[in-house]
Amino acid sequence: MNRKLPNQPIKVTRSRIIRSVASSSAIETGEKIELIEKRLKASDKSSKKVTLAM
């Protein structure tokens, strides 16, 4: 993440979030990052159909 100016906002992409969650989970569980990342991306497709209860 390179910022040219100190006041520029950092652009965080969805893939970076998935990667960071996968790496954190891999440290805790001992699984490979790639496997966890693959599961997160696969579950992302099905979770779009879920709505919140009110």
Secondary structure, 3 states (H helix, E strand, C coil): CCCCCCCCCCCCCHHHHHHHHHHHHHHHHCCCHHHHHHHHHHHHHHHCCCCCCC
